[in-house]
Amino acid sequence: MGTIYYGGSATPIHIEDRVLAHLKVVVATKLRRGESFTVSWQHLESEPGGRSTIWLHPSIALRFVFDDPEPTELNRAWIEQLAQSASSSGGVLLTEEQIEPADADDPAPQTVSVTAD
């Protein structure tokens, strides 16, 4: 489980490492361009119910911390999907990753959960 530390908030934001790795690419790209946007997610089962949204702005301190010391292999299609949503009025909504099947005879995509079990 990775963590985002945002601004002066004492409350860390916990996001699964694989999701955080993809989000980090989109966030870094947008902020490097000086663009602000929102990121929204549903709370983990271990947290009080509901959802949260944060406004990301280049002037606000941001740190990503990953539990896994090895970088994850990134899914370009998922990054592009997140980047498109970052440019929309709704901002990034963290969703489950759709992975293309390795077997061409199996047309059903696999799903990787956004939250930890």
Phi, psi and omega in degrees: 000120178274174183219140171250131171252119188237124178058215181269007182295133177278352182264112177288154178253119183263125180221139180306140186308315182296318178296315181298322179298319179288318178298320181302319179298315181293314181299312182299319180296312181296314183291326177298329178277358180080019183264137176259153180192173178253156172231130181235150179203160173272145180293151176293159180299331181280354181253166174303145184301164176119202181214164180225157174222136173238150176262117179265129182223143183302337183272357183259130181300141183213135178221134177254132177234128181250139175288320182280125181288342180265135177294147179275153174287130185267148178258107184302320181297320179292319177300316179297320178296315179295320180295320178297318180292328178297331180273356180271168180292338179276346181074189181284128172245112182294122181235174178287148180280134173260122181252131178296138181294143178286331181263117182296338179281349180251095185284352183280125176289154174270156180237136175250126185293143177284329182255156178283150179277000000 
